């Protein structure tokens, strides 16, 4: 799949009991690719409508020859995966 990947492409991967999806932001051929997740601060009783994003965990993958690391944007938190973990999302027509 690595040779088919391109920025802006929709991809999916196994997550939990199903699949998650996102769009490729960057393909890293050498070295480390990292993303930092967002955590939402706890609401206070009198400001229940306010969500404060806090810095979360940093997740990384190290690219290998023929298996690049791929940064993926998605609703919620961005992720980073290796190319072999991804599936192409085909348009339903």
Buried (B, 14 or more C-beta within 10 A) or exposed (E): EBEEBEEEBEBBBEEEEEEBBBBBBBBBBEEEBEBEBEEEEEEEEEEEEEEEEEEEEEBEBEBBEEBBBBBBBEEEBBBBBBBEBBEEBEEEE
